[in-house]
Amino acid sequence: MGIAHETGRVRSGDVSIFYRKLGRPGATPILVVHGLSYFSYDWLEAAQALGAGREVIAIDMRGFGDSDWSPAKDYGVPTMAQDIVNVLDHAGWQRAVLAGHSMGGRSTTYVAARHPARVAGLVLVDYTPENAPAGGKRVTQIVANTPDSFSSVDEAMRYFGGQDRPRFEAYLRKSGDKYVLKRDTHFRDQFRRVLETGERPKLGVDMWSLIGEVRCPILSLRGARSDMYAPETVQKMKAANARLEVGEVDAGHNIAGENLNGFLSELRPFLAAIQDKGG
């Protein structure tokens, strides 16, 4: 994807966090956090569109993309949230809009709940604390069965059902004559335990409670064809926090990647309302 952008790194605990930055100073900046099967590269097109009037940073979460893998395997929600705060500090952003896709919704929600002065608005992209059964099963199978390596980029694309070769070239690193996914195998092994024993990862935090603690405006975006965010969960999300509004986009789980115009159409009025209130 030939979109010009800056890159940088921020030290955070036991890792170095990699980020991509676009746009120019203007309206309240946006920091984007990807989901489990994605990385910052996937947000370049959306960031370019949003960066016309503000700065946008997309990070690689610890253990993903070009960020370091945690030697201590510290991937708890509070730790990953602190990574976000450290990037905000590095960027000199006292206040920002946070957008979290899927798994990224956990850490962005935590920051919004526990660091309210830093967050002007929270965008949860196809994220709820409860994955719909069909989507949860699909993701578990794909992640748990991910091979240690692939013989070629094409093999990885076939496995994940991808068609964007430059994207996979960016998401794989060469290891000898093989290609390895830029994601700590810790996450794959967690899903293997789910299949083998039924043991699910313990977050150590109550995400429904955290959503209720958030004091800034919240936009919950659901993909109309998502198998992760069930239609019946919409009312539960609304009940969790009176500040939360739900928007729906004609897309699956990867809303911004599948329907960027629809994503922007839902997001822009939310951002404008935040700006009208002083961002």
C-alpha positions as semicolon CSV with decimal commas, in nm:
position;residue;x (nm);y (nm);z (nm)
1;M;0,000;0,000;0,000
2;G;0,180;0,309;-0,124
3;I;0,060;0,558;0,135
4;A;0,327;0,794;0,261
5;H;0,360;0,801;0,637
6;E;0,608;0,843;0,918
7;T;0,714;0,556;1,141
8;G;0,861;0,556;1,487
9;R;0,913;0,359;1,805
10;V;0,830;0,420;2,171
11;R;0,981;0,236;2,466
12;S;0,708;0,094;2,689
13;G;0,793;-0,140;2,975
14;D;0,972;-0,445;2,839
15;V;0,900;-0,372;2,472
16;S;0,939;-0,116;2,197
17;I;0,610;-0,013;2,034
18;F;0,612;0,055;1,659
19;Y;0,374;0,311;1,512
20;R;0,276;0,473;1,183
21;K;0,179;0,841;1,176
22;L;-0,012;1,040;0,914
23;G;-0,186;1,374;0,880
24;R;-0,109;1,716;1,017
25;P;-0,204;1,901;1,337
26;G;-0,560;2,029;1,342
27;A;-0,862;1,867;1,502
28;T;-0,836;1,626;1,796
29;P;-0,587;1,353;1,696
30;I;-0,681;0,986;1,668
31;L;-0,489;0,682;1,788
32;V;-0,591;0,349;1,633
33;V;-0,536;0,002;1,784
34;H;-0,577;-0,302;1,557
35;G;-0,735;-0,639;1,628
36;L;-0,590;-0,987;1,678
37;S;-0,549;-1,078;1,310
38;Y;-0,444;-0,732;1,195
39;F;-0,171;-0,471;1,244
40;S;-0,110;-0,101;1,192
41;Y;-0,057;-0,142;0,816
42;D;-0,424;-0,235;0,779
43;W;-0,526;0,112;0,899
44;L;-0,320;0,320;0,657
45;E;-0,603;0,388;0,412
46;A;-0,843;0,493;0,688
47;A;-0,572;0,700;0,855
48;Q;-0,497;0,877;0,529
49;A;-0,863;0,973;0,490
50;L;-0,890;1,092;0,849
51;G;-0,552;1,265;0,838
52;A;-0,675;1,540;0,606
53;G;-0,754;1,754;0,908
54;R;-0,580;1,594;1,205
55;E;-0,291;1,373;1,308
56;V;-0,352;0,998;1,317
57;I;-0,132;0,730;1,470
58;A;-0,184;0,356;1,423
59;I;0,020;0,134;1,653
60;D;0,130;-0,227;1,643
61;M;0,032;-0,375;1,977
62;R;0,307;-0,547;2,173
63;G;0,359;-0,890;2,023
64;F;0,227;-0,781;1,682
65;G;0,367;-0,639;1,362
66;D;0,694;-0,455;1,410
67;S;0,654;-0,404;1,784
68;D;0,858;-0,627;2,015
69;W;0,731;-0,951;2,161
70;S;0,714;-0,926;2,539
71;P;0,992;-1,138;2,696
72;A;0,772;-1,179;3,004
73;K;0,466;-1,262;2,790
74;D;0,296;-0,964;2,955
75;Y;-0,007;-0,911;2,737
76;G;-0,256;-0,811;3,004
77;V;-0,514;-0,543;2,928
78;P;-0,365;-0,289;3,176
79;T;-0,017;-0,335;3,027
80;M;-0,137;-0,294;2,670
81;A;-0,334;0,011;2,779
82;Q;-0,021;0,163;2,930
83;D;0,149;0,116;2,592
84;I;-0,119;0,343;2,445
85;V;-0,067;0,607;2,713
86;N;0,308;0,597;2,649
87;V;0,253;0,654;2,278
88;L;0,020;0,947;2,356
89;D;0,293;1,093;2,577
90;H;0,556;1,042;2,307
91;A;0,336;1,216;2,049
92;G;0,273;1,505;2,288
93;W;-0,102;1,446;2,270
94;Q;-0,269;1,548;2,595
95;R;-0,607;1,441;2,460
96;A;-0,706;1,214;2,173
97;V;-0,982;1,002;2,025
98;L;-0,907;0,632;2,066
99;A;-1,029;0,376;1,813
100;G;-0,997;0,006;1,890
101;H;-1,086;-0,270;1,646
102;S;-1,191;-0,605;1,794
103;M;-0,924;-0,708;2,049
104;G;-0,793;-0,351;2,034
105;G;-1,120;-0,244;2,192
106;R;-1,007;-0,386;2,526
107;S;-0,702;-0,168;2,575
108;T;-0,863;0,146;2,433
109;T;-1,161;0,102;2,668
110;Y;-0,926;0,057;2,963
111;V;-0,744;0,382;2,881
112;A;-1,073;0,570;2,839
113;A;-1,201;0,438;3,175
114;R;-0,884;0,484;3,378
115;H;-0,734;0,792;3,209
116;P;-1,043;1,002;3,132
117;A;-0,852;1,329;3,094
118;R;-0,660;1,182;2,799
119;V;-0,958;1,057;2,593
120;A;-1,201;1,286;2,407
121;G;-1,395;0,999;2,250
122;L;-1,386;0,621;2,219
123;V;-1,462;0,430;1,898
124;L;-1,514;0,056;1,936
125;V;-1,496;-0,107;1,594
126;D;-1,686;-0,438;1,590
127;Y;-1,590;-0,500;1,951
128;T;-1,799;-0,620;2,243
129;P;-1,689;-0,809;2,556
130;E;-1,884;-1,110;2,426
131;N;-1,793;-1,256;2,087
132;A;-2,076;-1,419;1,898
133;P;-2,033;-1,801;1,896
134;A;-1,986;-1,838;1,520
135;G;-1,715;-1,574;1,500
136;G;-1,546;-1,693;1,816
137;K;-1,526;-2,045;1,676
138;R;-1,393;-1,921;1,341
139;V;-1,117;-1,711;1,497
140;T;-1,021;-1,986;1,742
141;Q;-0,979;-2,239;1,463
142;I;-0,778;-2,007;1,238
143;V;-0,545;-1,875;1,508
144;A;-0,496;-2,205;1,690
145;N;-0,406;-2,390;1,372
146;T;-0,168;-2,127;1,234
147;P;0,152;-2,307;1,124
148;D;0,487;-2,219;1,277
149;S;0,596;-2,093;0,935
150;F;0,495;-2,076;0,571
151;S;0,702;-2,179;0,271
152;S;0,597;-1,869;0,078
153;V;0,387;-1,554;0,096
154;D;0,136;-1,726;-0,133
155;E;0,098;-2,014;0,112
156;A;0,019;-1,771;0,393
157;M;-0,233;-1,592;0,173
158;R;-0,405;-1,921;0,095
159;Y;-0,419;-2,014;0,463
160;F;-0,574;-1,684;0,573
161;G;-0,784;-1,638;0,260
162;G;-0,610;-1,312;0,175
163;Q;-0,578;-1,143;-0,165
164;D;-0,367;-0,838;-0,083
165;R;-0,011;-0,957;-0,145
166;P;0,166;-0,635;-0,031
167;R;-0,025;-0,660;0,296
168;F;0,100;-1,012;0,362
169;E;0,452;-0,920;0,258
170;A;0,437;-0,656;0,533
171;Y;0,287;-0,895;0,790
172;L;0,541;-1,175;0,739
173;R;0,911;-1,178;0,820
174;K;1,169;-1,395;0,653
175;S;1,324;-1,661;0,876
176;G;1,577;-1,863;0,680
177;D;1,390;-1,991;0,378
178;K;1,054;-1,966;0,555
179;Y;0,807;-1,689;0,635
180;V;0,682;-1,629;0,990
181;L;0,375;-1,431;1,095
182;K;0,456;-1,113;1,288
183;R;0,253;-1,218;1,589
184;D;0,382;-1,371;1,911
185;T;0,302;-1,743;1,918
186;H;0,172;-1,678;2,272
187;F;-0,163;-1,584;2,117
188;R;-0,178;-1,892;1,898
189;D;-0,098;-2,112;2,198
190;Q;-0,377;-1,950;2,399
191;F;-0,628;-2,054;2,134
192;R;-0,479;-2,402;2,116
193;R;-0,554;-2,438;2,487
194;V;-0,912;-2,332;2,417
195;L;-0,945;-2,617;2,166
196;E;-0,763;-2,872;2,379
197;T;-0,900;-2,798;2,726
198;G;-1,171;-2,534;2,688
199;E;-0,959;-2,299;2,901
200;R;-1,012;-1,942;2,790
201;P;-0,763;-1,661;2,852
202;K;-0,829;-1,472;3,175
203;L;-0,830;-1,098;3,115
204;G;-0,812;-1,002;3,481
205;V;-1,056;-0,719;3,416
206;D;-1,434;-0,696;3,373
207;M;-1,478;-0,538;3,032
208;W;-1,852;-0,475;3,075
209;S;-1,776;-0,285;3,395
210;L;-1,500;-0,087;3,223
211;I;-1,733;0,020;2,942
212;G;-1,969;0,146;3,211
213;E;-1,691;0,356;3,366
214;V;-1,611;0,548;3,047
215;R;-1,715;0,913;3,073
216;C;-1,649;1,031;2,717
217;P;-1,875;0,976;2,414
218;I;-1,857;0,621;2,277
219;L;-1,933;0,508;1,923
220;S;-1,986;0,134;1,890
221;L;-1,964;0,031;1,525
222;R;-2,109;-0,303;1,423
223;G;-2,053;-0,475;1,090
224;A;-2,400;-0,567;0,960
225;R;-2,257;-0,901;0,842
226;S;-2,020;-0,950;1,134
227;D;-2,003;-1,294;1,292
228;M;-1,834;-1,146;1,602
229;Y;-2,077;-0,874;1,713
230;A;-2,420;-1,035;1,742
231;P;-2,729;-0,821;1,673
232;E;-2,870;-0,914;2,015
233;T;-2,562;-0,764;2,183
234;V;-2,650;-0,413;2,060
235;Q;-2,896;-0,349;2,341
236;K;-2,654;-0,483;2,599
237;M;-2,388;-0,241;2,473
238;K;-2,633;0,050;2,495
239;A;-2,736;-0,055;2,844
240;A;-2,373;-0,068;2,957
241;N;-2,323;0,307;2,917
242;A;-2,574;0,584;2,844
243;R;-2,304;0,772;2,648
244;L;-2,273;0,488;2,397
245;E;-2,432;0,508;2,055
246;V;-2,434;0,226;1,801
247;G;-2,377;0,261;1,429
248;E;-2,399;-0,013;1,170
249;V;-2,193;-0,048;0,853
250;D;-2,254;-0,281;0,560
251;A;-1,948;-0,496;0,623
252;G;-1,823;-0,800;0,807
253;H;-1,589;-0,795;1,105
254;N;-1,318;-0,594;0,925
255;I;-1,537;-0,286;0,887
256;A;-1,281;-0,027;0,776
257;G;-1,108;-0,273;0,544
258;E;-1,426;-0,392;0,376
259;N;-1,624;-0,067;0,354
260;L;-1,407;0,236;0,420
261;N;-1,667;0,485;0,296
262;G;-1,931;0,334;0,521
263;F;-1,691;0,341;0,815
264;L;-1,606;0,707;0,755
265;S;-1,973;0,800;0,711
266;E;-2,050;0,670;1,060
267;L;-1,733;0,805;1,220
268;R;-1,720;1,161;1,088
269;P;-2,040;1,292;1,253
270;F;-1,919;1,145;1,584
271;L;-1,584;1,321;1,547
272;A;-1,753;1,648;1,450
273;A;-1,974;1,634;1,761
274;I;-1,668;1,583;1,979
275;Q;-1,499;1,880;1,815
276;D;-1,808;2,098;1,868
277;K;-1,784;2,020;2,240
278;G;-1,423;2,132;2,249
279;G;-1,264;1,794;2,176
